[in-house]
Amino acid sequence: MTDCLFCRIVHGEIPAEFAAETDDAIALRDVNPQAPVHILVIPKEHVRSLVEAEDAALLGRLLLFAARIARDEGIAEPGYRIVLNTNLDGGQSVYHLHVHLLGGRKMTWPPG
């Protein structure tokens, strides 16, 4: 999708600070971090949201990739939060499936 921000980042059209990459996903540091560690895990394939996702294996790989990054960032042991915002009422602002990995501070509940 040429108008999708994350697709443009995946294709190198827009620069971003990559934290890690796999064959089917990228991880980049959020430009508006909500925690000391705030990394977005994004599939390279365009999937609009979790509602449209059909590839269970891809979803699993995204979560395992996020867990690996949490270990690499040193936030796995103290703990971290994984967030998937879905559609407008769920807070999704970029319509390309992405996982927020948040950590480096104590998370509160409810989140908002």
C-alpha positions in Angstrom: 0.0 0.0 0.0 1.6 3.2 -1.1 -0.3 5.4 1.3 0.4 3.3 4.4 3.0 4.9 6.7 4.3 1.6 7.9 4.5 0.1 4.4 6.5 3.1 3.4 8.9 2.5 6.3 9.2 -1.2 5.5 10.1 -0.3 1.9 12.7 2.2 3.0 10.8 5.3 1.7 10.7 6.8 5.2 13.6 6.6 7.6 13.1 5.0 11.0 15.2 3.9 13.9 15.2 0.1 13.6 15.7 -1.9 16.8 15.6 -5.4 15.0 14.4 -7.2 11.9 13.4 -10.6 10.8 12.4 -12.1 7.4 8.7 -11.0 8.0 8.8 -8.2 10.5 10.6 -5.0 11.6 10.9 -3.5 15.0 11.3 0.3 15.3 11.5 2.8 18.1 8.3 4.8 18.5 8.7 8.5 17.6 6.4 9.4 20.5 7.4 6.9 23.2 5.0 6.3 26.1 7.6 4.4 28.2 11.5 4.4 28.4 11.3 1.4 26.0 8.6 1.8 23.3 9.1 -0.4 20.2 6.7 -1.1 17.5 6.8 -4.6 16.0 5.4 -4.5 12.4 4.8 -7.2 9.9 6.4 -6.5 6.5 3.2 -7.7 4.9 0.3 -5.2 5.0 -2.4 -6.3 7.4 -4.8 -3.5 8.2 -5.6 -4.6 11.8 -6.1 -7.6 14.0 -9.7 -7.8 12.7 -8.3 -8.6 9.2 -5.5 -10.9 10.3 -5.8 -14.5 9.2 -2.2 -15.8 9.6 -2.0 -17.3 13.1 1.7 -18.2 12.5 2.5 -14.6 11.6 0.8 -13.3 14.8 2.7 -15.8 16.8 6.0 -14.8 15.2 5.3 -11.1 16.0 4.7 -11.9 19.6 7.8 -14.1 19.9 9.8 -11.4 18.1 8.5 -8.9 20.7 9.6 -11.2 23.5 13.1 -11.5 22.0 13.4 -7.8 21.8 12.2 -7.4 25.4 15.1 -9.7 26.4 17.6 -7.8 24.3 16.4 -4.5 25.7 16.7 -5.8 29.3 13.1 -5.4 30.2 12.0 -9.1 30.2 12.7 -9.9 33.8 11.2 -6.8 35.4 8.3 -7.0 33.0 6.7 -5.3 30.0 3.4 -4.7 28.3 2.3 -5.8 24.9 -0.5 -3.7 23.3 -2.4 -4.3 20.1 -4.7 -1.3 19.4 -7.5 -2.4 17.0 -9.6 0.0 15.0 -10.9 3.5 16.0 -12.4 2.8 19.4 -9.4 0.6 20.3 -7.0 3.5 19.7 -5.4 2.4 16.4 -4.1 5.4 14.6 -2.0 3.7 11.8 -4.0 1.1 9.9 -1.2 -1.4 9.6 -1.2 -4.1 12.3 1.5 -3.4 14.9 2.4 -4.6 18.3 3.5 -2.0 20.9 6.2 -3.3 23.3 6.4 -1.0 26.3 8.7 -1.3 29.3 11.4 0.2 31.4 9.0 1.5 34.0 6.1 0.1 36.1 2.9 -0.1 34.1 -0.3 0.9 35.8 -3.9 -0.4 35.4 -6.2 0.4 33.9 -4.1 1.6 31.0 -6.5 4.4 29.9 
